[in-house]
Amino acid sequence: RIAMESLAEADVVLFLADGAAMDANRFDKRVTEYKEYLQAACCPTFLAVNKIDLLTPDRLLPILDRFSKLHSFTGAIPLSALTGEGVDILLDELAAKLPIGPQYYPDDIPTDASERFIVAELIREKIFLLTREEVPYSTAVLIDNFQEGQQGKPVIIHATILVERGSQKGIIIGKGGSMLGKIRREATGDIAGMLGCRVQLKLWVKVKKKWTTNSGILRELGL
């Protein structure tokens, strides 16, 4: 119900599909379930088929054809988030359909997100980039401590990475903690660049089954 109400207020809708996980002859029945949602959209609706770097033209074209029969999209853009192919085209298409709105914030405030939120997202980004498809996107980062640095001292950040299964915890930690160390080092560099100061980052990994349905955790994540 909430999703349907959101569609009614949207300026543009983007339907993102994993092309590598689809077979035109066995069209995922879950996709057809979204037809009702797509029809509820009263605005331009775009289709983006991702992972074309894994598809040959003879696989991609039938998939696009099946989607065209599912809904009358404003545009269909094949792309690869990995290589960047088609991403600029998608952004241009979306921007062209978005209305110009009022400026809610001054030029020197690029986002209304808090530093804690951005730090959590930077850590989460490194998890996805470094573990690739080994860890699903049901991974969250909670900032336990964010201590501002005083008189040239580094900002101290403690964060917990939430996963749903023990096997995922093992992947993120890696052999001898190697993967977790790499995540920490790369995230530290990005966070320091954003904050403009030295950063001391410590990470923990915790298994929290079904955290995606835990209202307390979702509130803490701002979801």
C-alpha positions as CSV (number, residue, x, y, z in Angstrom):
1,R,0.0,0.0,0.0
2,I,2.8,2.4,0.9
3,A,4.6,1.6,-2.3
4,M,1.5,2.3,-4.3
5,E,0.9,5.7,-2.6
6,S,4.6,6.6,-3.2
7,L,4.2,6.0,-6.9
8,A,1.3,8.4,-7.0
9,E,3.5,11.2,-5.8
10,A,6.7,10.3,-7.8
11,D,8.0,12.6,-10.6
12,V,9.8,9.7,-12.3
13,V,9.8,5.9,-11.8
14,L,12.8,3.7,-12.5
15,F,12.3,-0.1,-12.8
16,L,15.7,-1.7,-12.4
17,A,16.1,-5.3,-13.6
18,D,18.9,-7.8,-13.3
19,G,19.4,-8.9,-16.9
20,A,21.8,-11.7,-16.0
21,A,19.3,-13.4,-13.8
22,M,16.5,-13.4,-16.4
23,D,15.6,-15.8,-19.2
24,A,13.2,-14.6,-21.8
25,N,11.8,-18.1,-22.1
26,R,11.2,-18.4,-18.4
27,F,10.3,-14.8,-17.5
28,D,10.5,-14.4,-13.7
29,K,6.9,-14.5,-12.5
30,R,7.8,-12.0,-9.8
31,V,8.4,-9.4,-12.5
32,T,4.8,-9.7,-13.8
33,E,3.6,-9.0,-10.2
34,Y,5.0,-5.5,-10.5
35,K,2.7,-4.7,-13.5
36,E,0.1,-3.4,-11.1
37,Y,2.7,-1.0,-9.6
38,L,3.9,0.2,-12.9
39,Q,0.3,0.9,-14.1
40,A,-0.3,2.9,-11.0
41,A,2.5,5.4,-11.9
42,C,1.2,8.6,-13.2
43,C,4.6,9.9,-14.4
44,P,7.4,8.9,-16.8
45,T,8.5,5.3,-16.2
46,F,11.9,4.0,-17.3
47,L,13.3,0.5,-17.5
48,A,16.9,-0.1,-16.8
49,V,18.3,-3.6,-17.5
50,N,21.6,-4.0,-15.6
51,K,24.6,-6.4,-16.1
52,I,24.6,-6.2,-19.9
53,D,28.3,-7.0,-19.6
54,L,27.2,-10.5,-18.9
55,L,24.7,-10.7,-21.8
56,T,25.1,-11.3,-25.5
57,P,22.7,-9.4,-27.8
58,D,20.7,-12.5,-28.6
59,R,19.9,-12.7,-24.8
60,L,19.3,-9.0,-24.2
61,L,16.9,-8.3,-27.1
62,P,14.3,-10.9,-26.1
63,I,14.4,-9.6,-22.5
64,L,13.7,-6.1,-23.7
65,D,10.9,-7.3,-25.8
66,R,9.3,-9.1,-22.9
67,F,9.5,-6.0,-20.8
68,S,7.9,-3.9,-23.6
69,K,4.9,-6.2,-23.5
70,L,4.7,-5.9,-19.7
71,H,4.4,-2.1,-19.7
72,S,4.7,0.9,-22.0
73,F,7.9,2.4,-20.6
74,T,8.9,5.9,-21.5
75,G,12.4,4.6,-22.2
76,A,14.4,1.4,-21.9
77,I,18.1,1.6,-21.1
78,P,20.5,-1.4,-21.1
79,L,23.4,-0.7,-18.8
80,S,26.3,-2.1,-16.8
81,A,26.9,-0.7,-13.4
82,L,30.2,-2.5,-13.4
83,T,31.7,-1.0,-16.5
84,G,29.6,2.2,-16.6
85,E,28.2,1.5,-20.0
86,G,24.8,3.1,-20.4
87,V,24.8,4.8,-16.9
88,D,25.3,8.3,-18.3
89,I,22.4,7.8,-20.8
90,L,20.2,6.7,-17.9
91,L,21.0,9.7,-15.8
92,D,20.5,12.1,-18.7
93,E,17.1,10.5,-19.5
94,L,16.0,10.7,-15.8
95,A,17.2,14.3,-15.4
96,A,15.4,15.4,-18.6
97,K,12.0,14.2,-17.1
98,L,12.5,15.6,-13.6
99,P,10.8,19.0,-12.9
100,I,12.9,21.9,-11.6
101,G,12.0,22.3,-8.0
102,P,12.8,24.9,-5.3
103,Q,16.2,25.1,-3.7
104,Y,15.7,23.9,-0.2
105,Y,19.3,24.3,1.0
106,P,22.1,26.8,0.4
107,D,24.8,26.0,-2.2
108,D,27.3,25.1,0.5
109,I,25.1,22.3,1.9
110,P,25.2,19.5,-0.7
111,T,23.0,17.1,1.3
112,D,20.6,17.0,4.3
113,A,22.0,13.6,5.4
114,S,24.0,13.5,8.6
115,E,27.7,12.7,8.8
116,R,26.9,9.5,10.7
117,F,24.6,8.4,7.9
118,I,27.1,9.1,5.1
119,V,29.9,7.4,7.1
120,A,27.7,4.3,7.4
121,E,26.9,4.3,3.7
122,L,30.7,4.7,2.8
123,I,31.4,1.6,4.9
124,R,28.5,-0.3,3.3
125,E,29.7,0.7,-0.1
126,K,33.1,-0.9,0.5
127,I,31.5,-4.1,1.7
128,F,29.6,-4.4,-1.6
129,L,32.6,-3.4,-3.8
130,L,35.0,-5.7,-2.1
131,T,32.9,-8.8,-1.5
132,R,31.0,-8.5,-4.8
133,E,28.1,-10.9,-5.0
134,E,29.3,-13.1,-2.1
135,V,27.3,-11.0,0.4
136,P,23.7,-10.0,-0.4
137,Y,22.4,-6.5,0.0
138,S,20.7,-7.4,3.3
139,T,23.7,-5.8,5.0
140,A,23.5,-2.8,7.2
141,V,26.0,-0.6,9.2
142,L,25.2,0.9,12.6
143,I,27.4,3.8,13.9
144,D,27.9,3.0,17.6
145,N,30.2,5.9,18.4
146,F,31.2,9.1,16.6
147,Q,33.6,11.1,18.6
148,E,34.8,14.4,17.2
149,G,38.5,15.0,17.2
150,Q,39.9,17.7,19.4
151,Q,43.1,19.8,18.9
152,G,44.3,17.8,15.9
153,K,43.3,14.4,17.2
154,P,41.5,12.0,14.8
155,V,37.8,11.5,14.7
156,I,37.0,8.1,16.4
157,I,34.3,6.0,14.8
158,H,33.0,2.7,16.0
159,A,30.6,0.8,13.7
160,T,28.9,-2.6,13.6
161,I,28.2,-4.4,10.4
162,L,25.0,-6.4,10.5
163,V,24.5,-9.6,8.5
164,E,21.8,-12.2,8.6
165,R,23.8,-15.4,8.6
166,G,27.1,-16.7,10.1
167,S,28.4,-17.5,6.6
168,Q,28.1,-13.9,5.6
169,K,30.0,-12.8,8.7
170,G,32.9,-15.1,7.7
171,I,33.0,-13.6,4.2
172,I,33.2,-10.1,5.5
173,I,35.8,-10.9,8.1
174,G,37.9,-13.0,5.7
175,K,40.9,-15.2,6.5
176,G,42.7,-13.8,9.5
177,G,40.5,-10.7,9.3
178,S,42.0,-9.7,6.0
179,M,38.7,-8.7,4.3
180,L,37.5,-6.7,7.3
181,G,40.9,-5.0,7.4
182,K,40.6,-4.0,3.7
183,I,37.1,-2.7,4.2
184,R,38.3,-0.6,7.2
185,R,41.3,0.8,5.3
186,E,39.4,1.8,2.2
187,A,36.4,3.2,4.1
188,T,38.8,5.2,6.4
189,G,40.3,6.9,3.4
190,D,37.0,8.0,2.0
191,I,35.6,9.1,5.4
192,A,38.8,11.1,6.1
193,G,38.4,12.8,2.7
194,M,34.8,13.7,3.4
195,L,35.5,15.0,6.9
196,G,38.8,16.7,6.0
197,C,40.6,15.3,9.0
198,R,42.3,12.1,10.3
199,V,40.0,9.2,11.2
200,Q,40.3,6.2,13.4
201,L,37.8,3.6,12.4
202,K,37.0,0.3,14.2
203,L,34.6,-2.2,12.8
204,W,32.7,-5.2,14.2
205,V,30.6,-7.8,12.5
206,K,27.4,-9.1,14.1
207,V,24.9,-11.7,13.0
208,K,21.4,-10.4,13.5
209,K,18.8,-12.8,12.0
210,K,15.9,-11.1,10.2
211,W,17.2,-7.6,11.1
212,T,15.3,-6.3,8.0
213,T,12.0,-6.8,9.9
214,N,13.3,-5.4,13.2
215,S,11.5,-2.1,13.7
216,G,14.1,-0.9,16.2
217,I,17.0,-1.5,13.9
218,L,15.2,0.0,11.0
219,R,14.5,3.2,13.0
220,E,18.1,3.4,13.9
221,L,19.1,3.1,10.3
222,G,16.6,5.9,9.4
223,L,14.4,3.5,7.3
